[in-house]
């Protein structure tokens, strides 16, 4: 029998630890976010439906995005034991310069729509973290504004080739003059994908006030106060506004973009050039033969061609084919630092985050982006430590197995199962 006794006051006092309450509501909600999924939940609660769905959604049935995320979930790690990794170095060299972490911020359009600080928050958070920031052609902060927000850090520029080539050429010249060191030449957007959430929401740029948006705004007054009391939401680099996202993209983009355009831009651009939106090995090899510095395996976050190839699944084959001759990077579907570690282990030199950054932005502006980076950093460091790896360079393909629920049909029409 256990001997019972009356509780002792001194022992009770030792157990009673009261945490000092956090009075800053923004800090309190961000501190409670332990994962990118937590930030997404906060973002959904605080952002009007049309703006959140524009960020969160993808094309048509959203299968490409679902499959990309599933590919990262279907990773099996193989840790080494008795290999101390008490101190983990997450830094790397990418495209001729340093990055404190093996990921940077991807280009995102209409970013001030999600939260009024927009690209300024992203660029300044990237500067503080020592990672690259990429500005989109469809950004809502100017090239010069991003440079002011990130004056000594690494800025990259993502380029769409417009029907009016002079617009694209002018942006290239401005980005070079502002000291941006890398150009992302994007090739997967000859026309807009069918983003059905946007159509169902009646989403347009700038947002229009309707009965639905007014009702949706009632529990989110802070977003509308910011929207109505800050400078007009418009493209910083383009003069065209007004219409659905698809209409704006189709009016600006040129489906005749070709290797000739790449040659023109390559001659204009003084820094590193990478091609974003590569989705097969053959194109990767041809681009390397054309002399590009790198490629980004990407299906545009699932926002263009639904059922497109899964970038993470393409990664090992592309690295084997061209990894010695060009920098291979990957995006689409990254929601955890372990996704980044798996990508590096399979040969990617770098990764890019888009939605993960925007969830943080919507959840808390600049502080929310800082929280995104902090969460991913912690997950990277923990995963590397548990793998017995002290530096990015020590990650190898043997650390990862790609499991799959999707396999191609065999040559005889028989379905092959993993």
N, C-alpha and C positions, 0 to 999 in steps of 0.2 A: 504493500500500500504506500502511496505517496503521502508524505507528511505535509499537511496543510498548515498555513500560517496567515495571519492578517498582512495585507500589503504594507510595506514600509514606506513612509512618506519620502525618505531620501531616494529610494530606488525608483519611485514613481516620477520624481522630479528629473532623474537622469533620463527617463524614457520620453519625457515631454519636451520635444524640440519644436519650437515654433519658427517657421520661416518668415522672414520679413516680407510683407506684401509688396508686390511690384505695382506701383501706381501708374506707370506708363503703359497704357492699354496696348499700344502697338508692340512694344517690347514684350509684354506679357503674352500676347497671342503668338508672336514669332518664336519666343523661347519654348512654347508648348509644341511647336512643330518639330518632330524628330526625323521626318522623312520628307521627300519631295511630294509624296502623296498627301501628307498632312498639309503642306503648303497649298496644294491644289484644292483641298477641301476649304481652306480659309479663303482662297481666291474666288472660288465659286460662290461663297456666301457674301462676299463683299463687292462683286462685280456684276453689272447688269448682264442679263442672259445673252443678249446678242454679242456683246464684247467678249464674254467668257467663251461662248461657243465658237466664235471666230478663232480664238486661240486654241481651244481644246480640240476642235473638230478636225476632220480630214475629208478626203474626197469620197463621194458616193457612199458605199457601205462601210467605209473606214477600215477595210480589211488590211490594207498595207500597214497602217499604224498599229493595229492590233497584232499583226504577225511580227512586226519589228520588235515590239515590246515582249512578245512571247519568246522570241528568239533569245533575248537576254535572260529571261526567266529559266529557259531550258539550258542553262550552263551548269556544268559540273566542274568544280574546282578540285585540284589535286595538290594538297599542301605537303610541304617537306617538314619533317619533324626534326627536333633537336638542332635546328638552325636558327639561332637567336637573331631576331630583328628588332632589337630594343629601340633603335633609332631608324626611322623610315625617311628616305629622301624621295619626295614626289616631284622634284624638278626635272626638267628636260630641255633639250634644245630643239627648236622647231623652226624650220624655214629661215635659218640664219640668225636666230635670236633666242633668248631665254624665255621660259615660262615656269612659274613656280609650281604649276600643277599640269597634269597631262590633258587638260581640256581648256577650251576657250569658249567665249560666247558667240553663238551663231548669229547670222543676220536675220532679223525679223522685221517685217513691214508693219506700218501703222502703230508703232509701239506705244506712242502716247495715248492711243485709244484704250489700252489696258489699264494704264495708270499714268497720271499726268506728268510724272518725272521722266518717263520714257527712256530713250537712249542715254540721256544724261546720267540716270541712275545706273544703267548697265555699264557705261564706260567708266564712271568713277569707281564703281565697285570692282571692276576688272583691274583698274589701276592699283587700287589698294591691295588686291590679292596677287598682283604680279602676273596676270594672265592676259592674253590678247582679247580685244573686243572687235567685233565685226559689225560695221554699219551697212544696212541694206540700201539699195537704190530707192526703195520705197519707204525709207525711214522718215520719221517726223522730226528729226533734228538734223541740222545741216552738217556737212563735212567739217566745217570750221567749228561748229558748236561741239561736236564730239572731240575734236582736237583740244578745245578749251577744257573740256571735262576730263580728258586723259592726256595732259600735255607732254608727259615724259614716258608714258607706257606705250605698249604696242597696239596700234590701230590698224585694222584691216578693212578693206572696202569690197563689198559684193556688188558686182556689175550685171545688170540686165542689158542686153543689146536691144535698143528701141528701134521702132520703125524709122524714126528720125535719128539717124546715126549721130548727128551733131550733138544731140543731148548726151548720148553715152560718151562720146569723145570728150565733151566738156567736163563730165564728172570724173573721168580718168585723169584729166589734167589737174583738176582741183584736188583730188585725193593725193596725187603725187606732190603737188605744191605744199600740201598740209603735212607731208611727212609720213603718210600711211605706207607701211612697208610691204604689204602683201595684197594682191588683188584676187578675189574669187570670181572667176568668170563662170556664170551660171548657165547651164545648158538644158535644164529639164522643164523650162516654162515657155515653150513656144506659144501656148495659149493657156488659159486658166483651166484648172481642174474643176469638176462639178462638186462644189462644196455645199452640200444640200442643207446643212444646218443654217448656213447664211441665207439661203433662199427661203427656207421656212420661217426664219426670223425677220425677213424683210430687211436684212442688214445692208447698210450703205455707208459710204464715206463722204461727208461726215455723217454721224448717226442722225436719224430723223425722229422727231417727236411724234409718236402716235399714241392712241389709247393704250395699246399694249406696252409700249416703252414707259409711259407715265406710270401705269400700274406697277410695272416691274421696278421702277425707280423708288417707289415709296419706302421700302425697307433699306434702300441704299442711297440715302441723300448725300453722303460724303462724295461719292463718285460724281454725281451731277453737279455738286457745288464746285468741285475741282474742274470739271469739264467747262462749266459756264463762267468761271472766274479766272481762267488762264488763257494764254494766247490760242487763237483759233487752231483747231486740229486740221492740219493739212500736210501734204508732202513737202519736205524741205527741199527736195531736188527736182521736183516736177511741178508744173503749173496746173495739171489736170486734176480736178477733184469733182465729186458729185457722181453718184451712181453706185451700183453694186460692185463688189470686189471683182467679180468676173468681168463685168463691163469695162472697168478701169484697166484691168490687165490686158484684155483683148484689144483695147484701143491703143495700148502702148507697146505691147510685145510684138515681135516679128517672127512668124513661124518659118521664115526663110533663112534664119541664122545658120551659118555654116563655118567650116574650117577657115574660110577666107576671112571671116570676121575675127576669128581667134588670131590669125596672123597679123591683122591690122592692130589689134589691141596689144598683142605681144610686142610689136615694134614701138608702140607708144609708151608702154609701162616700164619704168626704170627698175622696179623692184621684183620681188618674187611673184609668180603667177601660178595659181592652181585652178583647176577646172572642177566645178561643183555640180554634182548631179550625175556622176558616172554610175552605170548600172549593169555593165557586163565587162568581161575580161578583154574582149576584142577592142572595145573603145579605149579601155585603159592603156593597152599596148600601143595603139595608134597615137594617143595623146602624148605618151612618153616619147615616141619617135618624133613627134612634132616639137619636142623640146620644152614641154611645160615642166615646172618645178615640182608640181604635186597634183594629186587628185583627191577629191572628196567623194567617197562612196556614199550616196544619198539618194533617197527617193522623195526628197523635199518634205520630209516629215509625214509622208502619206497623203500629201495635199494635192497631188497632181494626178498621176495615173494610179488608180486603185488596182490592187493585185500586182503591183510592181515587185521586182526582186527585193529581197531582204538584204540591206547593206551588210549587216553583221555576218550573214551566211556567205556572202561573196568574199569577205575579207581574206580568208586564208589563201584562196586561189589567186586573187589579184596580187597579194603580197608575194607569192611565189613567182608570179609572172613578171612583175615590174618593181618590186620592192627595193631592189638593189639600185635602181636607176632613178627613182622618184619617190617623193614623200607621199605615203598613203595615209589618208585620214578617213574617219567615218563619223556619220551622225545618224539620226532618226531612231527614236525609241529609248534614248538613254534617260533612265529615271533613278539610277542608283550609282554610287561610286564603284560598286562591284561590276557594273556594266562597263565602266571605263577601264577597270583593271583587266577584265576579260578581253577587251578590244586591244589593249596594248600587248597583252600576252600573245595574241594571235597575229601580231605584226603591225598593227596600226601605230604610226608615230604620234598621233594626236587624235583627239575627239572634239566634237562641238556639241554644245547644249543649246536648245531653243526653248521648247515649252518649259523645261525645268526652270530656266531663268525667268520666264514670263510668269509662271505661277508665283515665284517669290516676289516679282515686281507687283503683281496684283494684290498679293497678301500684305505688302508693307512698303512699297516704294524702294528707295535705295537700301533701307535696312533689310527689306525682304530679299533683295538680290544678295546682299551680304550673307543672309541666312542660307540661301540656296548654296552658295559657294562653301560655306562652313559645313553644311550637312554632307555635301559630296566629298569635301576634303577628309572629314572624319571617316566616312565609309571607305574611301580609298586607303587611308592609312591603316584602318583596322583590317581590311581584307589583305593588304600586303603583309602585315605583321602575322596574321594567321596562316598565310601561305609560306612564311619563312623567307620573305623577300625584303631586302633592305633598300633597294633602289629600283627605279623604273627599268633600267637596263637589265636587271636580273630576271624580269618576267619573260617567260618562254612559252611556246605552244604546248609544251608538256604539262603546264599548269592548268590547262583548260580542255574540256571535251564539250563540243557543241552537240547537245542532244536535239532531236527534231521530231515534231509531230507532223511536219509536212515534208514528204519526199516525192520525187518525180516518178511518173509512171514509167515502168521498164520498157525496153525496146519491143517486147512482145505484148504490150498492153496489160501486163501484170503489175499490180501495185506492190511496190517494194516497201516493206515496213522496217522501221529502225528496231 
